Amino acid sequence: MPDDDRAEALARTLVAERLAACVNVHGPMISTYRWKGAVEREAERQIVIEARLRELHPYELPEFVVIDVTASVAYGGWVSGETRPM
């Protein structure tokens, strides 16, 4: 995400809509990347979530790195409970 305000808004939306039990917004970092033939350098915030991000993200092509993990029974139960439709 390009700034703190949009990162916070995205995190709140995902938790409020019960699409994520918790969204981690990491501190600002500098990303250097090639985009449409040019090398770009921008401040960004990494957000750790999965569902609905593509729809809400302001970038044309956001980076998605999906990591397959296994949660503990207690934590997995909490996440399942917090992300069920109401």
PyMOL Python script that loads the backbone (N, CA, C, O; Angstrom):
from pymol import cmd

cmd.read_pdbstr("""\
ATOM      1  N   MET A   1       0.849  -1.180   0.000  1.00  0.00           N
ATOM      2  CA  MET A   1       0.000   0.000   0.000  1.00  0.00           C
ATOM      3  C   MET A   1       0.888   1.233   0.000  1.00  0.00           C
ATOM      4  O   MET A   1       1.970   1.217   0.587  1.00  0.00           O
ATOM      5  N   PRO A   2       0.448   2.294  -0.645  1.00  0.00           N
ATOM      6  CA  PRO A   2       1.303   3.459  -0.809  1.00  0.00           C
ATOM      7  C   PRO A   2       1.418   4.375   0.412  1.00  0.00           C
ATOM      8  O   PRO A   2       2.368   5.153   0.494  1.00  0.00           O
ATOM      9  N   ASP A   3       0.482   4.309   1.361  1.00  0.00           N
ATOM     10  CA  ASP A   3       0.582   5.209   2.511  1.00  0.00           C
ATOM     11  C   ASP A   3      -0.160   4.632   3.714  1.00  0.00           C
ATOM     12  O   ASP A   3      -0.940   3.688   3.592  1.00  0.00           O
ATOM     13  N   ASP A   4       0.104   5.229   4.884  1.00  0.00           N
ATOM     14  CA  ASP A   4      -0.477   4.735   6.134  1.00  0.00           C
ATOM     15  C   ASP A   4      -2.000   4.800   6.135  1.00  0.00           C
ATOM     16  O   ASP A   4      -2.656   3.856   6.575  1.00  0.00           O
ATOM     17  N   ASP A   5      -2.569   5.899   5.650  1.00  0.00           N
ATOM     18  CA  ASP A   5      -4.026   6.061   5.688  1.00  0.00           C
ATOM     19  C   ASP A   5      -4.744   4.984   4.886  1.00  0.00           C
ATOM     20  O   ASP A   5      -5.725   4.408   5.355  1.00  0.00           O
ATOM     21  N   ARG A   6      -4.257   4.712   3.675  1.00  0.00           N
ATOM     22  CA  ARG A   6      -4.913   3.687   2.852  1.00  0.00           C
ATOM     23  C   ARG A   6      -4.662   2.274   3.399  1.00  0.00           C
ATOM     24  O   ARG A   6      -5.530   1.407   3.303  1.00  0.00           O
ATOM     25  N   ALA A   7      -3.491   2.050   3.964  1.00  0.00           N
ATOM     26  CA  ALA A   7      -3.214   0.751   4.578  1.00  0.00           C
ATOM     27  C   ALA A   7      -4.149   0.517   5.764  1.00  0.00           C
ATOM     28  O   ALA A   7      -4.703  -0.572   5.913  1.00  0.00           O
ATOM     29  N   GLU A   8      -4.322   1.524   6.596  1.00  0.00           N
ATOM     30  CA  GLU A   8      -5.215   1.429   7.754  1.00  0.00           C
ATOM     31  C   GLU A   8      -6.662   1.226   7.309  1.00  0.00           C
ATOM     32  O   GLU A   8      -7.371   0.401   7.886  1.00  0.00           O
ATOM     33  N   ALA A   9      -7.106   1.958   6.301  1.00  0.00           N
ATOM     34  CA  ALA A   9      -8.478   1.818   5.808  1.00  0.00           C
ATOM     35  C   ALA A   9      -8.723   0.413   5.257  1.00  0.00           C
ATOM     36  O   ALA A   9      -9.774  -0.177   5.507  1.00  0.00           O
ATOM     37  N   LEU A  10      -7.772  -0.114   4.521  1.00  0.00           N
ATOM     38  CA  LEU A  10      -7.901  -1.464   3.974  1.00  0.00           C
ATOM     39  C   LEU A  10      -7.967  -2.489   5.102  1.00  0.00           C
ATOM     40  O   LEU A  10      -8.810  -3.386   5.077  1.00  0.00           O
ATOM     41  N   ALA A  11      -7.087  -2.364   6.087  1.00  0.00           N
ATOM     42  CA  ALA A  11      -7.081  -3.291   7.217  1.00  0.00           C
ATOM     43  C   ALA A  11      -8.415  -3.257   7.955  1.00  0.00           C
ATOM     44  O   ALA A  11      -8.978  -4.307   8.264  1.00  0.00           O
ATOM     45  N   ARG A  12      -8.921  -2.069   8.239  1.00  0.00           N
ATOM     46  CA  ARG A  12     -10.191  -1.936   8.956  1.00  0.00           C
ATOM     47  C   ARG A  12     -11.354  -2.527   8.162  1.00  0.00           C
ATOM     48  O   ARG A  12     -12.217  -3.198   8.727  1.00  0.00           O
ATOM     49  N   THR A  13     -11.376  -2.274   6.841  1.00  0.00           N
ATOM     50  CA  THR A  13     -12.445  -2.803   5.989  1.00  0.00           C
ATOM     51  C   THR A  13     -12.454  -4.326   6.007  1.00  0.00           C
ATOM     52  O   THR A  13     -13.512  -4.937   6.162  1.00  0.00           O
ATOM     53  N   LEU A  14     -11.294  -4.941   5.851  1.00  0.00           N
ATOM     54  CA  LEU A  14     -11.220  -6.399   5.814  1.00  0.00           C
ATOM     55  C   LEU A  14     -11.654  -7.040   7.129  1.00  0.00           C
ATOM     56  O   LEU A  14     -12.323  -8.073   7.121  1.00  0.00           O
ATOM     57  N   VAL A  15     -11.278  -6.437   8.261  1.00  0.00           N
ATOM     58  CA  VAL A  15     -11.684  -6.976   9.557  1.00  0.00           C
ATOM     59  C   VAL A  15     -13.166  -6.691   9.800  1.00  0.00           C
ATOM     60  O   VAL A  15     -13.884  -7.567  10.282  1.00  0.00           O
ATOM     61  N   ALA A  16     -13.635  -5.495   9.479  1.00  0.00           N
ATOM     62  CA  ALA A  16     -15.045  -5.142   9.677  1.00  0.00           C
ATOM     63  C   ALA A  16     -15.968  -6.022   8.839  1.00  0.00           C
ATOM     64  O   ALA A  16     -17.054  -6.390   9.287  1.00  0.00           O
ATOM     65  N   GLU A  17     -15.539  -6.358   7.623  1.00  0.00           N
ATOM     66  CA  GLU A  17     -16.341  -7.210   6.743  1.00  0.00           C
ATOM     67  C   GLU A  17     -16.143  -8.698   7.031  1.00  0.00           C
ATOM     68  O   GLU A  17     -16.682  -9.547   6.322  1.00  0.00           O
ATOM     69  N   ARG A  18     -15.373  -9.013   8.067  1.00  0.00           N
ATOM     70  CA  ARG A  18     -15.109 -10.384   8.512  1.00  0.00           C
ATOM     71  C   ARG A  18     -14.435 -11.221   7.432  1.00  0.00           C
ATOM     72  O   ARG A  18     -14.619 -12.437   7.370  1.00  0.00           O
ATOM     73  N   LEU A  19     -13.649 -10.556   6.579  1.00  0.00           N
ATOM     74  CA  LEU A  19     -12.874 -11.250   5.558  1.00  0.00           C
ATOM     75  C   LEU A  19     -11.499 -11.632   6.093  1.00  0.00           C
ATOM     76  O   LEU A  19     -10.807 -12.456   5.495  1.00  0.00           O
ATOM     77  N   ALA A  20     -11.105 -11.044   7.203  1.00  0.00           N
ATOM     78  CA  ALA A  20      -9.852 -11.378   7.883  1.00  0.00           C
ATOM     79  C   ALA A  20     -10.091 -11.206   9.377  1.00  0.00           C
ATOM     80  O   ALA A  20     -10.801 -10.296   9.805  1.00  0.00           O
ATOM     81  N   ALA A  21      -9.493 -12.088  10.158  1.00  0.00           N
ATOM     82  CA  ALA A  21      -9.579 -11.955  11.607  1.00  0.00           C
ATOM     83  C   ALA A  21      -8.583 -10.908  12.091  1.00  0.00           C
ATOM     84  O   ALA A  21      -8.837 -10.211  13.074  1.00  0.00           O
ATOM     85  N   CYS A  22      -7.469 -10.800  11.411  1.00  0.00           N
ATOM     86  CA  CYS A  22      -6.410  -9.865  11.783  1.00  0.00           C
ATOM     87  C   CYS A  22      -5.654  -9.485  10.515  1.00  0.00           C
ATOM     88  O   CYS A  22      -5.374 -10.337   9.672  1.00  0.00           O
ATOM     89  N   VAL A  23      -5.329  -8.216  10.387  1.00  0.00           N
ATOM     90  CA  VAL A  23      -4.529  -7.730   9.264  1.00  0.00           C
ATOM     91  C   VAL A  23      -3.290  -7.055   9.839  1.00  0.00           C
ATOM     92  O   VAL A  23      -3.403  -6.131  10.644  1.00  0.00           O
ATOM     93  N   ASN A  24      -2.117  -7.509   9.435  1.00  0.00           N
ATOM     94  CA  ASN A  24      -0.862  -6.915   9.887  1.00  0.00           C
ATOM     95  C   ASN A  24      -0.388  -5.907   8.861  1.00  0.00           C
ATOM     96  O   ASN A  24      -0.206  -6.251   7.693  1.00  0.00           O
ATOM     97  N   VAL A  25      -0.185  -4.668   9.280  1.00  0.00           N
ATOM     98  CA  VAL A  25       0.368  -3.634   8.415  1.00  0.00           C
ATOM     99  C   VAL A  25       1.792  -3.381   8.889  1.00  0.00           C
ATOM    100  O   VAL A  25       2.011  -2.878   9.991  1.00  0.00           O
ATOM    101  N   HIS A  26       2.742  -3.729   8.061  1.00  0.00           N
ATOM    102  CA  HIS A  26       4.150  -3.526   8.401  1.00  0.00           C
ATOM    103  C   HIS A  26       4.529  -2.068   8.167  1.00  0.00           C
ATOM    104  O   HIS A  26       3.861  -1.354   7.420  1.00  0.00           O
ATOM    105  N   GLY A  27       5.601  -1.640   8.810  1.00  0.00           N
ATOM    106  CA  GLY A  27       6.067  -0.270   8.689  1.00  0.00           C
ATOM    107  C   GLY A  27       6.512   0.079   7.282  1.00  0.00           C
ATOM    108  O   GLY A  27       6.692  -0.808   6.448  1.00  0.00           O
ATOM    109  N   PRO A  28       6.691   1.360   7.012  1.00  0.00           N
ATOM    110  CA  PRO A  28       7.104   1.793   5.686  1.00  0.00           C
ATOM    111  C   PRO A  28       8.421   1.139   5.261  1.00  0.00           C
ATOM    112  O   PRO A  28       9.331   0.946   6.068  1.00  0.00           O
ATOM    113  N   MET A  29       8.490   0.813   4.001  1.00  0.00           N
ATOM    114  CA  MET A  29       9.711   0.268   3.411  1.00  0.00           C
ATOM    115  C   MET A  29       9.860   0.887   2.030  1.00  0.00           C
ATOM    116  O   MET A  29       8.910   1.467   1.505  1.00  0.00           O
ATOM    117  N   ILE A  30      11.018   0.770   1.450  1.00  0.00           N
ATOM    118  CA  ILE A  30      11.247   1.271   0.099  1.00  0.00           C
ATOM    119  C   ILE A  30      11.271   0.085  -0.856  1.00  0.00           C
ATOM    120  O   ILE A  30      12.030  -0.863  -0.656  1.00  0.00           O
ATOM    121  N   SER A  31      10.444   0.139  -1.886  1.00  0.00           N
ATOM    122  CA  SER A  31      10.421  -0.898  -2.917  1.00  0.00           C
ATOM    123  C   SER A  31      11.017  -0.330  -4.199  1.00  0.00           C
ATOM    124  O   SER A  31      10.652   0.760  -4.638  1.00  0.00           O
ATOM    125  N   THR A  32      11.930  -1.075  -4.787  1.00  0.00           N
ATOM    126  CA  THR A  32      12.517  -0.726  -6.077  1.00  0.00           C
ATOM    127  C   THR A  32      12.101  -1.816  -7.044  1.00  0.00           C
ATOM    128  O   THR A  32      12.335  -2.998  -6.791  1.00  0.00           O
ATOM    129  N   TYR A  33      11.487  -1.427  -8.147  1.00  0.00           N
ATOM    130  CA  TYR A  33      10.927  -2.405  -9.066  1.00  0.00           C
ATOM    131  C   TYR A  33      10.850  -1.815 -10.475  1.00  0.00           C
ATOM    132  O   TYR A  33      10.909  -0.599 -10.661  1.00  0.00           O
ATOM    133  N   ARG A  34      10.717  -2.698 -11.452  1.00  0.00           N
ATOM    134  CA  ARG A  34      10.550  -2.266 -12.836  1.00  0.00           C
ATOM    135  C   ARG A  34       9.053  -2.257 -13.135  1.00  0.00           C
ATOM    136  O   ARG A  34       8.356  -3.235 -12.865  1.00  0.00           O
ATOM    137  N   TRP A  35       8.565  -1.154 -13.692  1.00  0.00           N
ATOM    138  CA  TRP A  35       7.155  -1.030 -14.021  1.00  0.00           C
ATOM    139  C   TRP A  35       7.021  -0.301 -15.347  1.00  0.00           C
ATOM    140  O   TRP A  35       7.428   0.853 -15.478  1.00  0.00           O
ATOM    141  N   LYS A  36       6.446  -0.985 -16.326  1.00  0.00           N
ATOM    142  CA  LYS A  36       6.207  -0.417 -17.655  1.00  0.00           C
ATOM    143  C   LYS A  36       7.479   0.170 -18.256  1.00  0.00           C
ATOM    144  O   LYS A  36       7.464   1.267 -18.816  1.00  0.00           O
ATOM    145  N   GLY A  37       8.589  -0.577 -18.134  1.00  0.00           N
ATOM    146  CA  GLY A  37       9.845  -0.202 -18.764  1.00  0.00           C
ATOM    147  C   GLY A  37      10.729   0.740 -17.976  1.00  0.00           C
ATOM    148  O   GLY A  37      11.826   1.066 -18.430  1.00  0.00           O
ATOM    149  N   ALA A  38      10.293   1.186 -16.817  1.00  0.00           N
ATOM    150  CA  ALA A  38      11.091   2.120 -16.016  1.00  0.00           C
ATOM    151  C   ALA A  38      11.360   1.522 -14.638  1.00  0.00           C
ATOM    152  O   ALA A  38      10.546   0.760 -14.116  1.00  0.00           O
ATOM    153  N   VAL A  39      12.504   1.868 -14.053  1.00  0.00           N
ATOM    154  CA  VAL A  39      12.796   1.453 -12.685  1.00  0.00           C
ATOM    155  C   VAL A  39      12.180   2.492 -11.751  1.00  0.00           C
ATOM    156  O   VAL A  39      12.463   3.686 -11.852  1.00  0.00           O
ATOM    157  N   GLU A  40      11.345   2.020 -10.857  1.00  0.00           N
ATOM    158  CA  GLU A  40      10.625   2.887  -9.917  1.00  0.00           C
ATOM    159  C   GLU A  40      11.137   2.657  -8.505  1.00  0.00           C
ATOM    160  O   GLU A  40      11.670   1.589  -8.202  1.00  0.00           O
ATOM    161  N   ARG A  41      10.981   3.638  -7.651  1.00  0.00           N
ATOM    162  CA  ARG A  41      11.334   3.534  -6.230  1.00  0.00           C
ATOM    163  C   ARG A  41      10.252   4.254  -5.447  1.00  0.00           C
ATOM    164  O   ARG A  41      10.053   5.457  -5.617  1.00  0.00           O
ATOM    165  N   GLU A  42       9.550   3.522  -4.591  1.00  0.00           N
ATOM    166  CA  GLU A  42       8.429   4.092  -3.849  1.00  0.00           C
ATOM    167  C   GLU A  42       8.405   3.584  -2.412  1.00  0.00           C
ATOM    168  O   GLU A  42       8.844   2.468  -2.133  1.00  0.00           O
ATOM    169  N   ALA A  43       7.895   4.400  -1.511  1.00  0.00           N
ATOM    170  CA  ALA A  43       7.621   3.954  -0.146  1.00  0.00           C
ATOM    171  C   ALA A  43       6.316   3.166  -0.176  1.00  0.00           C
ATOM    172  O   ALA A  43       5.344   3.599  -0.795  1.00  0.00           O
ATOM    173  N   GLU A  44       6.289   2.016   0.486  1.00  0.00           N
ATOM    174  CA  GLU A  44       5.090   1.185   0.544  1.00  0.00           C
ATOM    175  C   GLU A  44       4.975   0.574   1.931  1.00  0.00           C
ATOM    176  O   GLU A  44       5.919   0.612   2.720  1.00  0.00           O
ATOM    177  N   ARG A  45       3.808   0.010   2.219  1.00  0.00           N
ATOM    178  CA  ARG A  45       3.577  -0.749   3.443  1.00  0.00           C
ATOM    179  C   ARG A  45       3.134  -2.143   3.033  1.00  0.00           C
ATOM    180  O   ARG A  45       2.258  -2.288   2.180  1.00  0.00           O
ATOM    181  N   GLN A  46       3.719  -3.157   3.621  1.00  0.00           N
ATOM    182  CA  GLN A  46       3.328  -4.526   3.344  1.00  0.00           C
ATOM    183  C   GLN A  46       2.162  -4.885   4.257  1.00  0.00           C
ATOM    184  O   GLN A  46       2.185  -4.598   5.454  1.00  0.00           O
ATOM    185  N   ILE A  47       1.145  -5.516   3.680  1.00  0.00           N
ATOM    186  CA  ILE A  47      -0.032  -5.919   4.439  1.00  0.00           C
ATOM    187  C   ILE A  47      -0.173  -7.431   4.315  1.00  0.00           C
ATOM    188  O   ILE A  47      -0.112  -7.983   3.216  1.00  0.00           O
ATOM    189  N   VAL A  48      -0.360  -8.092   5.447  1.00  0.00           N
ATOM    190  CA  VAL A  48      -0.463  -9.547   5.458  1.00  0.00           C
ATOM    191  C   VAL A  48      -1.927  -9.934   5.630  1.00  0.00           C
ATOM    192  O   VAL A  48      -2.461  -9.887   6.738  1.00  0.00           O
ATOM    193  N   ILE A  49      -2.570 -10.314   4.539  1.00  0.00           N
ATOM    194  CA  ILE A  49      -3.964 -10.774   4.492  1.00  0.00           C
ATOM    195  C   ILE A  49      -4.142 -11.548   3.203  1.00  0.00           C
ATOM    196  O   ILE A  49      -3.168 -11.788   2.489  1.00  0.00           O
ATOM    197  N   GLU A  50      -5.391 -11.951   2.885  1.00  0.00           N
ATOM    198  CA  GLU A  50      -5.589 -12.646   1.613  1.00  0.00           C
ATOM    199  C   GLU A  50      -6.876 -12.232   0.924  1.00  0.00           C
ATOM    200  O   GLU A  50      -6.823 -11.658  -0.164  1.00  0.00           O
ATOM    201  N   ALA A  51      -8.025 -12.502   1.514  1.00  0.00           N
ATOM    202  CA  ALA A  51      -9.298 -12.317   0.811  1.00  0.00           C
ATOM    203  C   ALA A  51      -9.602 -10.858   0.482  1.00  0.00           C
ATOM    204  O   ALA A  51      -9.357  -9.972   1.301  1.00  0.00           O
ATOM    205  N   ARG A  52     -10.118 -10.615  -0.672  1.00  0.00           N
ATOM    206  CA  ARG A  52     -10.645  -9.343  -1.191  1.00  0.00           C
ATOM    207  C   ARG A  52      -9.596  -8.270  -1.427  1.00  0.00           C
ATOM    208  O   ARG A  52      -9.952  -7.155  -1.807  1.00  0.00           O
ATOM    209  N   LEU A  53      -8.348  -8.553  -1.221  1.00  0.00           N
ATOM    210  CA  LEU A  53      -7.311  -7.537  -1.375  1.00  0.00           C
ATOM    211  C   LEU A  53      -7.263  -6.984  -2.797  1.00  0.00           C
ATOM    212  O   LEU A  53      -7.170  -5.770  -2.980  1.00  0.00           O
ATOM    213  N   ARG A  54      -7.323  -7.834  -3.784  1.00  0.00           N
ATOM    214  CA  ARG A  54      -7.209  -7.387  -5.172  1.00  0.00           C
ATOM    215  C   ARG A  54      -8.274  -6.329  -5.504  1.00  0.00           C
ATOM    216  O   ARG A  54      -7.983  -5.343  -6.181  1.00  0.00           O
ATOM    217  N   GLU A  55      -9.488  -6.540  -5.030  1.00  0.00           N
ATOM    218  CA  GLU A  55     -10.581  -5.606  -5.309  1.00  0.00           C
ATOM    219  C   GLU A  55     -10.359  -4.241  -4.655  1.00  0.00           C
ATOM    220  O   GLU A  55     -10.698  -3.213  -5.240  1.00  0.00           O
ATOM    221  N   LEU A  56      -9.796  -4.225  -3.456  1.00  0.00           N
ATOM    222  CA  LEU A  56      -9.649  -2.983  -2.703  1.00  0.00           C
ATOM    223  C   LEU A  56      -8.316  -2.272  -2.921  1.00  0.00           C
ATOM    224  O   LEU A  56      -8.190  -1.092  -2.595  1.00  0.00           O
ATOM    225  N   HIS A  57      -7.331  -2.963  -3.460  1.00  0.00           N
ATOM    226  CA  HIS A  57      -5.989  -2.403  -3.584  1.00  0.00           C
ATOM    227  C   HIS A  57      -5.944  -1.337  -4.689  1.00  0.00           C
ATOM    228  O   HIS A  57      -6.528  -1.541  -5.753  1.00  0.00           O
ATOM    229  N   PRO A  58      -5.260  -0.199  -4.456  1.00  0.00           N
ATOM    230  CA  PRO A  58      -5.233   0.873  -5.458  1.00  0.00           C
ATOM    231  C   PRO A  58      -4.273   0.616  -6.623  1.00  0.00           C
ATOM    232  O   PRO A  58      -4.326   1.347  -7.613  1.00  0.00           O
ATOM    233  N   TYR A  59      -3.407  -0.382  -6.546  1.00  0.00           N
ATOM    234  CA  TYR A  59      -2.442  -0.630  -7.616  1.00  0.00           C
ATOM    235  C   TYR A  59      -3.072  -1.451  -8.743  1.00  0.00           C
ATOM    236  O   TYR A  59      -3.952  -2.277  -8.498  1.00  0.00           O
ATOM    237  N   GLU A  60      -2.627  -1.227  -9.952  1.00  0.00           N
ATOM    238  CA  GLU A  60      -3.073  -2.014 -11.100  1.00  0.00           C
ATOM    239  C   GLU A  60      -2.624  -3.470 -10.962  1.00  0.00           C
ATOM    240  O   GLU A  60      -3.366  -4.390 -11.305  1.00  0.00           O
ATOM    241  N   LEU A  61      -1.415  -3.668 -10.462  1.00  0.00           N
ATOM    242  CA  LEU A  61      -0.870  -5.013 -10.301  1.00  0.00           C
ATOM    243  C   LEU A  61      -0.193  -5.123  -8.933  1.00  0.00           C
ATOM    244  O   LEU A  61       1.029  -4.998  -8.843  1.00  0.00           O
ATOM    245  N   PRO A  62      -0.976  -5.357  -7.851  1.00  0.00           N
ATOM    246  CA  PRO A  62      -0.357  -5.505  -6.533  1.00  0.00           C
ATOM    247  C   PRO A  62       0.395  -6.827  -6.432  1.00  0.00           C
ATOM    248  O   PRO A  62       0.069  -7.795  -7.119  1.00  0.00           O
ATOM    249  N   GLU A  63       1.399  -6.853  -5.570  1.00  0.00           N
ATOM    250  CA  GLU A  63       2.172  -8.075  -5.347  1.00  0.00           C
ATOM    251  C   GLU A  63       1.431  -8.957  -4.353  1.00  0.00           C
ATOM    252  O   GLU A  63       1.112  -8.519  -3.248  1.00  0.00           O
ATOM    253  N   PHE A  64       1.156 -10.193  -4.741  1.00  0.00           N
ATOM    254  CA  PHE A  64       0.539 -11.161  -3.851  1.00  0.00           C
ATOM    255  C   PHE A  64       1.497 -12.329  -3.666  1.00  0.00           C
ATOM    256  O   PHE A  64       1.830 -13.019  -4.629  1.00  0.00           O
ATOM    257  N   VAL A  65       1.934 -12.548  -2.455  1.00  0.00           N
ATOM    258  CA  VAL A  65       2.749 -13.710  -2.124  1.00  0.00           C
ATOM    259  C   VAL A  65       1.913 -14.529  -1.146  1.00  0.00           C
ATOM    260  O   VAL A  65       1.692 -14.107  -0.011  1.00  0.00           O
ATOM    261  N   VAL A  66       1.456 -15.683  -1.578  1.00  0.00           N
ATOM    262  CA  VAL A  66       0.598 -16.525  -0.751  1.00  0.00           C
ATOM    263  C   VAL A  66       1.456 -17.631  -0.159  1.00  0.00           C
ATOM    264  O   VAL A  66       2.092 -18.397  -0.884  1.00  0.00           O
ATOM    265  N   ILE A  67       1.464 -17.705   1.157  1.00  0.00           N
ATOM    266  CA  ILE A  67       2.273 -18.687   1.872  1.00  0.00           C
ATOM    267  C   ILE A  67       1.330 -19.692   2.527  1.00  0.00           C
ATOM    268  O   ILE A  67       0.472 -19.317   3.327  1.00  0.00           O
ATOM    269  N   ASP A  68       1.489 -20.951   2.190  1.00  0.00           N
ATOM    270  CA  ASP A  68       0.669 -22.007   2.772  1.00  0.00           C
ATOM    271  C   ASP A  68       1.202 -22.310   4.171  1.00  0.00           C
ATOM    272  O   ASP A  68       2.356 -22.704   4.336  1.00  0.00           O
ATOM    273  N   VAL A  69       0.350 -22.122   5.166  1.00  0.00           N
ATOM    274  CA  VAL A  69       0.763 -22.347   6.548  1.00  0.00           C
ATOM    275  C   VAL A  69      -0.273 -23.198   7.274  1.00  0.00           C
ATOM    276  O   VAL A  69      -1.404 -23.352   6.812  1.00  0.00           O
ATOM    277  N   THR A  70       0.123 -23.739   8.399  1.00  0.00           N
ATOM    278  CA  THR A  70      -0.783 -24.462   9.275  1.00  0.00           C
ATOM    279  C   THR A  70      -0.814 -23.731  10.608  1.00  0.00           C
ATOM    280  O   THR A  70       0.223 -23.498  11.228  1.00  0.00           O
ATOM    281  N   ALA A  71      -2.011 -23.373  11.038  1.00  0.00           N
ATOM    282  CA  ALA A  71      -2.163 -22.656  12.306  1.00  0.00           C
ATOM    283  C   ALA A  71      -2.372 -23.655  13.437  1.00  0.00           C
ATOM    284  O   ALA A  71      -2.777 -24.795  13.209  1.00  0.00           O
ATOM    285  N   SER A  72      -2.090 -23.212  14.656  1.00  0.00           N
ATOM    286  CA  SER A  72      -2.418 -24.035  15.815  1.00  0.00           C
ATOM    287  C   SER A  72      -3.938 -24.191  15.879  1.00  0.00           C
ATOM    288  O   SER A  72      -4.669 -23.390  15.297  1.00  0.00           O
ATOM    289  N   VAL A  73      -4.407 -25.202  16.574  1.00  0.00           N
ATOM    290  CA  VAL A  73      -5.842 -25.449  16.675  1.00  0.00           C
ATOM    291  C   VAL A  73      -6.550 -24.235  17.281  1.00  0.00           C
ATOM    292  O   VAL A  73      -7.591 -23.811  16.779  1.00  0.00           O
ATOM    293  N   ALA A  74      -5.996 -23.683  18.345  1.00  0.00           N
ATOM    294  CA  ALA A  74      -6.634 -22.545  19.010  1.00  0.00           C
ATOM    295  C   ALA A  74      -6.677 -21.315  18.101  1.00  0.00           C
ATOM    296  O   ALA A  74      -7.721 -20.677  17.966  1.00  0.00           O
ATOM    297  N   TYR A  75      -5.550 -20.986  17.483  1.00  0.00           N
ATOM    298  CA  TYR A  75      -5.510 -19.806  16.617  1.00  0.00           C
ATOM    299  C   TYR A  75      -6.376 -20.027  15.375  1.00  0.00           C
ATOM    300  O   TYR A  75      -7.110 -19.127  14.966  1.00  0.00           O
ATOM    301  N   GLY A  76      -6.296 -21.212  14.776  1.00  0.00           N
ATOM    302  CA  GLY A  76      -7.120 -21.519  13.609  1.00  0.00           C
ATOM    303  C   GLY A  76      -8.605 -21.419  13.921  1.00  0.00           C
ATOM    304  O   GLY A  76      -9.386 -20.946  13.095  1.00  0.00           O
ATOM    305  N   GLY A  77      -8.996 -21.865  15.113  1.00  0.00           N
ATOM    306  CA  GLY A  77     -10.393 -21.745  15.540  1.00  0.00           C
ATOM    307  C   GLY A  77     -10.825 -20.303  15.681  1.00  0.00           C
ATOM    308  O   GLY A  77     -11.941 -19.949  15.302  1.00  0.00           O
ATOM    309  N   TRP A  78      -9.949 -19.461  16.226  1.00  0.00           N
ATOM    310  CA  TRP A  78     -10.257 -18.042  16.373  1.00  0.00           C
ATOM    311  C   TRP A  78     -10.422 -17.391  15.004  1.00  0.00           C
ATOM    312  O   TRP A  78     -11.380 -16.649  14.785  1.00  0.00           O
ATOM    313  N   VAL A  79      -9.494 -17.663  14.074  1.00  0.00           N
ATOM    314  CA  VAL A  79      -9.586 -17.093  12.736  1.00  0.00           C
ATOM    315  C   VAL A  79     -10.880 -17.540  12.058  1.00  0.00           C
ATOM    316  O   VAL A  79     -11.573 -16.722  11.454  1.00  0.00           O
ATOM    317  N   SER A  80     -11.211 -18.817  12.150  1.00  0.00           N
ATOM    318  CA  SER A  80     -12.451 -19.316  11.541  1.00  0.00           C
ATOM    319  C   SER A  80     -13.669 -18.621  12.131  1.00  0.00           C
ATOM    320  O   SER A  80     -14.589 -18.252  11.401  1.00  0.00           O
ATOM    321  N   GLY A  81     -13.680 -18.441  13.441  1.00  0.00           N
ATOM    322  CA  GLY A  81     -14.795 -17.780  14.096  1.00  0.00           C
ATOM    323  C   GLY A  81     -14.931 -16.319  13.719  1.00  0.00           C
ATOM    324  O   GLY A  81     -16.046 -15.804  13.634  1.00  0.00           O
ATOM    325  N   GLU A  82     -13.831 -15.654  13.496  1.00  0.00           N
ATOM    326  CA  GLU A  82     -13.848 -14.226  13.180  1.00  0.00           C
ATOM    327  C   GLU A  82     -14.095 -13.936  11.707  1.00  0.00           C
ATOM    328  O   GLU A  82     -14.352 -12.788  11.346  1.00  0.00           O
ATOM    329  N   THR A  83     -14.025 -14.939  10.853  1.00  0.00           N
ATOM    330  CA  THR A  83     -14.169 -14.691   9.407  1.00  0.00           C
ATOM    331  C   THR A  83     -15.405 -15.364   8.817  1.00  0.00           C
ATOM    332  O   THR A  83     -15.566 -15.395   7.597  1.00  0.00           O
ATOM    333  N   ARG A  84     -16.261 -15.891   9.650  1.00  0.00           N
ATOM    334  CA  ARG A  84     -17.516 -16.480   9.169  1.00  0.00           C
ATOM    335  C   ARG A  84     -18.501 -15.369   8.833  1.00  0.00           C
ATOM    336  O   ARG A  84     -18.520 -14.338   9.505  1.00  0.00           O
ATOM    337  N   PRO A  85     -19.325 -15.566   7.795  1.00  0.00           N
ATOM    338  CA  PRO A  85     -20.366 -14.580   7.504  1.00  0.00           C
ATOM    339  C   PRO A  85     -21.324 -14.443   8.700  1.00  0.00           C
ATOM    340  O   PRO A  85     -21.594 -15.410   9.412  1.00  0.00           O
ATOM    341  N   MET A  86     -21.820 -13.235   8.897  1.00  0.00           N
ATOM    342  CA  MET A  86     -22.725 -12.995  10.031  1.00  0.00           C
ATOM    343  C   MET A  86     -24.142 -13.321   9.659  1.00  0.00           C
ATOM    344  O   MET A  86     -25.045 -13.182  10.485  1.00  0.00           O
TER     345      MET A  86
END
""", "prot")
cmd.dss("prot")
cmd.show_as("cartoon", "prot")
cmd.util.cbc("prot")
cmd.orient("prot")
